[in-house]
Amino acid sequence: MDGVLKAGQRVRVTVRNSVAGYQPGDKGTVLRASVSAATGERNYTVAMDKDGPDATGVLFMEWEIEADV
């Protein structure tokens, strides 16, 4: 991923995804971003379309999603 994603931005899962139950191309909306204090890696909580409106979000590492442009 080349840029920092922002809350509200649409994203899709990449082929590098390792989160069970999600396939490349699945789409969602970024809820929030954070950075691991231990590793410095950025991660994102994403509301995935297929999970419905009651889902709390899925945590993806920055290389597992990309902007859906």
C-alpha positions in Angstrom: 0.0 0.0 0.0 1.4 3.4 -1.0 -0.5 5.8 1.2 -2.1 6.0 4.6 -5.8 5.1 4.5 -8.3 7.3 6.4 -11.5 6.6 8.2 -14.4 6.4 5.8 -12.2 5.4 2.8 -13.3 2.4 0.8 -10.8 -0.5 0.6 -10.5 -4.0 -0.8 -8.6 -7.1 0.4 -5.4 -7.9 -1.5 -3.9 -11.3 -2.4 -1.5 -10.9 0.5 -4.4 -11.2 3.0 -4.0 -13.7 5.9 -7.3 -13.0 7.7 -9.5 -16.2 7.5 -12.9 -15.8 5.8 -11.9 -12.9 3.6 -10.9 -13.2 -0.1 -9.0 -10.9 -2.4 -11.5 -8.3 -3.7 -13.8 -8.3 -0.7 -14.6 -4.7 0.1 -15.2 -2.6 3.2 -14.8 0.8 4.8 -12.0 1.9 7.1 -13.2 2.6 10.6 -9.9 3.6 12.2 -6.1 3.3 11.7 -3.5 2.6 14.4 0.2 1.9 14.6 1.7 -0.8 16.7 3.9 0.6 19.5 6.0 -2.6 19.4 6.6 -2.9 15.7 5.7 0.4 14.1 3.4 -1.4 11.7 0.2 0.3 10.6 -3.1 -1.6 10.8 -6.7 -0.8 10.1 -10.0 -1.8 11.5 -12.4 -2.3 8.6 -16.2 -2.7 8.5 -16.5 -5.4 5.8 -19.5 -5.2 3.5 -20.2 -8.9 3.7 -20.4 -8.9 7.5 -23.5 -6.7 7.7 -24.2 -3.6 9.8 -23.9 -5.1 13.2 -20.3 -6.3 12.8 -17.6 -4.5 14.9 -14.9 -4.6 12.2 -11.9 -6.7 11.2 -8.3 -5.9 11.9 -6.1 -5.9 8.8 -2.4 -5.2 8.5 -1.5 -2.4 6.0 -0.4 -4.9 3.3 -3.6 -6.9 3.4 -5.8 -4.1 2.1 -5.6 -1.3 -0.5 -7.7 1.7 -1.6 -10.6 0.7 -3.8 -10.3 3.2 -6.6 
